């Protein structure tokens, strides 16, 4: 059977690997190394798209490679990198960032001035929220004031939690976004999953349209919703936060096309040139 898939978009946390946050290391999940290798062998471009903003994209390559997960340059995406490209296209020149280097670096790399959330901060075009534990009332008040003063609020991700080696970890930027919306009555625009902006970058990288992509992930509310919105083939894996019953509890038009216990059987699917479902 001829391959139907030209690009495979893998989530990282709970799909390809699990991160030990204290040690800053990743461990590959069952079948992940083999799946990346098999994709390349079959002419399918593998892309890793995390919903986390712990690190800038460049930081992930050696950490994942240490776990045996090797990806080509430019083929790791984060919501902050997606946001930075989109905000640069909008012409923003000065953005207040409430987040760590995982958010700050992509914005700076896009040629945008990054402003810290402080009480004496200058006027900014927008606010961008990302993962950080280094904040308190003063920083939260600063981003709220910026929005009150006319800045448009954005976030890389508002996921409530994600998979790690020690179970679920809080998605802090989502909690901050909820506080910001409550204080300002202004909706925060999200660039990460389940929004489809990242898949446009995958198209630019690989030449594949969304209908020529497979989206593989452990979260039915994030990867699967994103993929279904875009018309991609969607594969759920139960190595992260969701079991088969949870994947299948979503309406037919919103659920994964197939659910696997891990990535071992991915290349057996007919969409990847395999012979079974």
C-alpha positions in Angstrom: 0.0 0.0 0.0 1.3 3.5 -0.9 1.9 5.7 2.0 -0.8 8.3 2.6 1.0 10.1 5.3 3.8 12.6 4.4 4.4 14.1 7.9 3.9 12.7 11.4 3.4 15.2 14.1 4.3 13.7 17.5 3.5 15.2 20.9 6.5 14.9 23.3 5.3 14.6 26.9 3.4 11.3 27.3 3.8 10.3 23.6 7.5 10.2 22.7 8.9 10.6 26.1 8.4 11.5 29.8 10.4 14.3 31.4 11.9 14.2 34.9 11.5 17.9 35.7 13.9 17.8 38.7 16.7 16.2 36.6 15.8 18.0 33.3 16.0 14.7 31.4 13.7 12.7 29.2 13.1 8.9 28.9 11.8 7.5 25.7 8.5 5.7 25.8 7.9 2.3 24.3 8.2 2.2 20.5 9.1 5.9 20.2 12.7 5.5 19.0 11.6 2.9 16.5 8.6 5.0 15.3 10.9 8.0 14.4 13.3 5.7 12.6 10.6 4.0 10.7 9.0 7.3 9.6 12.3 8.4 8.0 12.7 5.0 6.3 9.3 5.3 4.7 9.8 8.9 3.6 7.5 10.4 6.3 8.9 13.5 8.0 8.7 13.3 11.8 8.0 16.5 13.7 7.8 16.8 17.5 5.3 19.4 18.7 5.1 19.8 22.4 2.5 22.0 24.2 5.1 22.9 26.8 7.2 26.0 27.0 9.7 24.8 29.5 12.6 25.3 27.0 13.2 27.0 23.7 13.1 24.6 20.8 16.9 24.4 20.5 17.1 23.1 24.1 15.1 20.0 23.3 17.3 18.5 20.6 20.2 17.3 22.8 17.9 16.2 25.7 15.7 14.1 23.4 18.8 12.8 21.5 20.2 11.6 24.9 17.0 9.5 25.2 17.5 8.2 21.6 15.0 10.5 20.0 16.7 12.3 17.2 14.9 15.0 15.2 16.1 17.1 12.3 16.9 20.8 12.9 13.7 22.9 12.8 11.5 19.9 13.4 10.8 20.6 17.1 8.0 23.1 17.7 6.7 24.7 20.9 3.7 27.0 21.4 6.0 29.9 22.2 7.8 29.4 18.9 4.5 29.3 17.0 3.3 32.4 18.9 6.5 34.3 18.2 6.3 33.8 14.5 2.6 34.7 14.5 3.1 37.9 16.6 6.1 39.0 14.4 3.8 38.7 11.4 1.3 40.9 13.1 4.0 43.6 13.4 4.3 43.7 17.2 7.5 45.3 18.3 7.3 45.2 22.1 5.7 42.3 24.1 5.5 41.8 27.9 6.4 38.1 28.5 5.4 36.3 31.7 7.4 33.1 31.2 10.8 31.6 31.3 13.4 31.3 28.6 11.2 28.8 26.8 8.9 31.8 26.0 11.4 34.7 26.0 14.0 33.2 23.6 11.6 32.5 20.7 10.1 36.0 21.0 13.6 37.6 21.0 14.7 35.4 18.1 11.6 36.7 16.2 13.1 40.3 16.5 10.6 41.4 19.1 11.6 43.4 22.2 10.8 41.5 25.4 9.6 43.5 28.4 9.6 42.0 32.0 6.3 42.2 34.0 7.1 44.9 36.4 5.2 47.8 37.9 7.3 50.4 36.0 7.2 48.6 32.6 6.7 50.7 29.5 3.6 50.4 27.3 3.5 47.2 25.3 1.7 45.9 22.2 0.8 42.6 23.7 1.2 40.2 26.6 2.4 36.6 26.1 2.0 34.0 28.8 4.2 30.9 29.1 5.5 28.4 31.6 7.2 29.8 34.7 7.3 29.2 38.4 9.1 32.5 39.1 6.2 34.9 39.6 4.1 36.4 42.3 1.4 39.0 42.8 3.6 41.8 41.4 4.2 40.1 38.1 0.5 39.1 37.8 -0.6 42.7 38.5 1.8 43.9 35.8 0.4 41.8 33.1 -3.2 42.7 34.1 -2.2 46.4 34.1 -0.7 46.0 30.6 -4.0 44.5 29.3 -6.0 47.3 31.1 -3.7 49.7 29.2 -4.6 48.2 25.9 -2.2 45.3 25.3 -3.6 42.2 23.6 -3.2 39.0 25.7 -1.9 35.8 24.2 -0.7 32.4 25.6 1.3 29.6 24.2 -0.8 27.0 26.0 -3.7 27.0 28.5 -3.6 23.2 29.0 -4.5 22.5 32.7 -1.9 19.7 33.1 0.5 17.5 31.1 2.2 14.1 31.6 5.5 13.8 33.3 7.6 11.0 34.8 5.9 11.7 38.1 2.3 11.9 36.9 0.4 15.1 36.0 2.1 18.4 36.3 0.2 21.7 36.5 0.0 23.8 33.3 0.9 27.1 35.0 0.3 29.4 32.0 -3.3 28.2 31.8 -3.8 29.1 35.4 -2.3 32.6 34.8 -4.5 33.0 31.7 -7.6 32.2 33.8 -6.7 34.9 36.4 -5.9 37.4 33.6 -9.3 36.8 31.9 -11.1 37.0 35.3 -9.4 40.4 36.1 -9.7 42.0 32.6 -12.8 40.4 31.1 -10.6 39.9 28.0 -10.3 36.6 26.2 -6.7 35.3 25.9 -5.8 34.1 22.4 -4.1 30.7 22.4 -1.5 29.6 19.8 -0.7 26.1 21.1 -2.8 23.0 20.9 -5.7 22.5 20.2 -5.4 25.5 17.9 -4.1 24.6 14.4 -1.5 27.4 13.9 1.4 25.0 14.6 0.3 22.7 11.7 0.9 25.6 9.3 4.5 25.6 10.3 4.6 21.8 9.8 3.3 22.4 6.3 6.0 25.0 5.7 8.7 22.6 7.0 7.5 19.4 5.2 5.4 20.4 2.3 2.6 18.2 3.6 -1.0 19.6 3.9 -2.9 18.8 7.1 -4.7 16.0 5.3 -1.4 14.4 4.6 -0.4 14.5 8.2 -0.8 12.2 11.1 -1.1 13.8 14.5 -0.1 11.5 17.4 -0.7 12.3 21.0 -1.8 11.3 24.5 -4.3 14.1 25.1 -7.7 13.9 23.4 -8.4 17.5 24.3 -5.2 18.8 22.7 -3.5 16.9 19.9 -6.6 15.0 18.8 -8.8 18.2 18.7 -6.1 20.0 16.8 -5.7 17.2 14.3 -9.4 16.7 13.7 -9.9 20.5 13.3 -7.3 20.5 10.5 -8.4 17.3 8.8 -5.4 15.2 9.8 -5.4 11.5 10.6 -5.3 11.3 14.5 -3.8 8.6 16.6 -4.2 8.5 20.4 -1.7 6.7 22.7 -2.4 5.6 26.2 1.2 6.2 27.5 0.3 9.6 29.0 -2.7 11.1 30.6 -5.6 9.3 28.9 -6.8 5.7 28.6 -8.8 4.2 25.7 -12.1 4.8 27.4 -11.4 8.5 27.7 -10.3 8.8 24.1 -13.4 7.0 22.9 -15.7 9.1 25.1 -15.5 12.1 22.7 -18.0 12.6 19.9 -17.2 10.6 16.8 -16.1 13.7 14.8 -13.7 14.8 17.6 -12.1 11.6 18.7 -8.9 9.8 17.6 -9.3 7.7 14.5 -7.5 4.9 16.3 -6.0 4.4 19.8 -2.9 2.4 20.5 -1.3 1.3 23.8 2.0 2.8 22.7 3.9 3.7 19.5 4.9 0.1 18.8 2.1 -0.6 16.4 2.1 2.8 14.7 3.8 1.7 11.5 1.4 -1.2 11.1 -1.5 1.2 10.4 -2.4 1.3 6.7 -2.1 5.1 6.6 1.6 4.5 7.3 2.0 1.8 4.7 1.3 -1.0 7.1 -1.1 -3.9 6.6 -3.4 -3.9 9.6 -5.5 -1.6 11.7 
